[in-house]
Amino acid sequence: MKCEELLKALNDYIDGDIDPAICEGFEEHLAGCNPCQIVIDNIRQTIRLYRDGQPYDLPAEFHQRLRSMLRQRWQEKFGGPGGERRVES
């Protein structure tokens, strides 16, 4: 199994809704592919955080960068702080 094949069937694998034969291929691939192991681990952690329903505090630096980027994108799309929409032609 290649990384591309693994990624195509990833949702079914994570949910446990996958043919056992394909599951064996996943396990074999994951045993030797660190990048795919990281992807699977990140997805599992994200699902766990979501299901636990516990808020996760973002590091202050990340929070500030995210807020700044969102503000910039908002202004690019909608104009100044008053939200005047720009007409695109």
C-alpha positions in Angstrom: 0.0 0.0 0.0 1.2 3.5 -0.9 0.7 6.7 1.1 -1.8 7.9 -1.4 -4.0 4.8 -1.1 -3.8 5.1 2.7 -5.0 8.7 2.6 -7.9 7.9 0.3 -9.3 5.4 2.8 -8.3 7.2 5.9 -11.8 8.2 7.2 -13.0 4.6 7.0 -9.9 3.4 8.8 -10.2 6.0 11.6 -13.9 5.2 12.1 -13.2 1.4 12.1 -15.5 0.9 9.0 -13.0 -0.8 6.8 -12.5 -4.2 5.3 -10.2 -6.2 7.5 -8.0 -7.1 4.5 -7.5 -3.4 3.8 -6.9 -2.8 7.5 -4.0 -5.3 7.4 -2.5 -3.2 4.5 -2.9 -0.1 6.6 -1.1 -1.7 9.6 1.8 -2.9 7.4 2.1 0.5 5.8 2.0 2.4 9.1 4.6 0.1 10.6 7.2 1.5 8.2 5.9 5.0 7.3 6.6 7.7 9.9 4.8 10.5 7.9 1.6 8.4 7.8 1.9 7.5 11.4 2.0 11.2 12.3 -1.1 11.9 10.1 -3.0 9.1 11.8 -1.9 10.2 15.3 -2.9 13.9 14.7 -6.3 12.8 13.4 -6.9 10.6 16.5 -5.8 13.4 18.8 -8.1 15.9 17.1 -11.0 13.5 17.4 -10.3 12.8 21.0 -10.1 16.6 21.8 -13.4 17.1 20.0 -15.2 14.3 21.8 -13.9 15.3 25.2 -15.4 18.7 24.7 -12.7 20.4 26.7 -11.5 23.8 25.5 -7.9 23.9 24.5 -6.0 27.2 25.2 -3.9 28.3 22.3 -0.4 29.6 23.0 -0.5 33.4 23.2 1.8 33.8 20.2 -0.3 31.5 18.0 -3.5 33.2 19.1 -2.1 36.6 18.2 -0.8 35.4 14.8 -4.1 33.7 14.0 -6.1 36.8 15.0 -3.9 39.1 12.9 -4.2 36.9 9.8 -7.9 36.7 10.1 -8.2 40.4 10.5 -6.0 40.9 7.4 -8.1 38.5 5.3 -11.3 40.1 6.5 -10.0 43.6 5.5 -8.9 42.2 2.1 -12.3 40.8 1.5 -14.6 43.3 3.0 -12.6 46.5 3.3 -11.8 48.6 6.3 -12.8 48.2 9.9 -16.3 49.3 9.2 -16.8 46.3 6.9 -17.4 48.4 3.8 -17.6 45.8 1.1 -15.3 46.3 -1.9 -16.8 45.7 -5.4 -14.6 43.3 -7.3 -14.7 43.4 -11.1 
